[in-house]
Amino acid sequence: MSKFLTPPNAIGKLREGLVRWKDNPDYKDIVGSKEDVLARYQPIFSPEKIREISEEEFYSFLLFENNRHWNGLQRHGPKMMADMKKLREAISIVVDESKPIDKRLDQAIGMVHGLGRAVVTAILLVVFPDKYGVWNNTSEEAMKA
């Protein structure tokens, strides 16, 4: 017998967890702030504007108090921002949907010291909220479970 849940059981467990989680004040805060976060950061990270992003705008996105969703993104902020021209170029690659996503992620992450999948996928989620999710240690561990 497999140690993994069968798909119907896994979906049921996820639904039960979601019902319990919706009563959590953190959930309400995160979901309630989504539109504000998108309104603030979508224009900044849009493909048309990314080449103009300032250090202050980028760093503000990394802070939980502003993004309202992800802790710890700011840890490597100074490393990422050491070469803003290269950072802007990397983010431009990430949000360019004319190329396959795996190529974009690999190329962008390899360009900038400190730029990792958590930051890159958070940016993708903000720019394209109906298309992408965040890939970080928390989401990866949840998927494994």
JOVEN-V468492 format. One record per residue. N is the residue number from 1. RES is the residue in one letter. OMEGA is omega in whole degrees, -180 to 180 (NA if undefined). Layout:
n = [N:N]
res = [RES:RES]
omega = [OMEGA:OMEGA]
This chain:
n = [1:2:3:4:5:6:7:8:9:10:11:12:13:14:15:16:17:18:19:20:21:22:23:24:25:26:27:28:29:30:31:32:33:34:35:36:37:38:39:40:41:42:43:44:45:46:47:48:49:50:51:52:53:54:55:56:57:58:59:60:61:62:63:64:65:66:67:68:69:70:71:72:73:74:75:76:77:78:79:80:81:82:83:84:85:86:87:88:89:90:91:92:93:94:95:96:97:98:99:100:101:102:103:104:105:106:107:108:109:110:111:112:113:114:115:116:117:118:119:120:121:122:123:124:125:126:127:128:129:130:131:132:133:134:135:136:137:138:139:140:141:142:143:144:145]
res = [M:S:K:F:L:T:P:P:N:A:I:G:K:L:R:E:G:L:V:R:W:K:D:N:P:D:Y:K:D:I:V:G:S:K:E:D:V:L:A:R:Y:Q:P:I:F:S:P:E:K:I:R:E:I:S:E:E:E:F:Y:S:F:L:L:F:E:N:N:R:H:W:N:G:L:Q:R:H:G:P:K:M:M:A:D:M:K:K:L:R:E:A:I:S:I:V:V:D:E:S:K:P:I:D:K:R:L:D:Q:A:I:G:M:V:H:G:L:G:R:A:V:V:T:A:I:L:L:V:V:F:P:D:K:Y:G:V:W:N:N:T:S:E:E:A:M:K:A]
omega = [-178:176:-179:176:173:-177:179:179:179:180:178:178:178:179:177:179:180:179:179:-177:-178:177:-178:179:178:178:-179:179:-178:-179:-179:-179:-176:-176:178:180:179:-179:-179:-169:177:-180:-178:-177:179:-179:-178:-173:-171:-179:180:-175:179:176:-178:179:-179:-177:179:178:-177:-176:180:-179:179:-178:175:-177:-169:175:170:-179:-176:-176:-178:-179:-179:177:-179:-175:-179:177:-176:179:179:178:178:179:180:180:176:178:-178:-175:178:-175:177:180:179:-175:-178:178:-179:-179:-179:-178:-176:-179:179:-176:-169:178:179:179:-178:-175:-179:-180:-177:-178:173:177:178:180:180:-178:-177:-172:-180:-174:-173:173:-180:176:177:-178:-179:-179:179:179:178:179:178:180:NA]
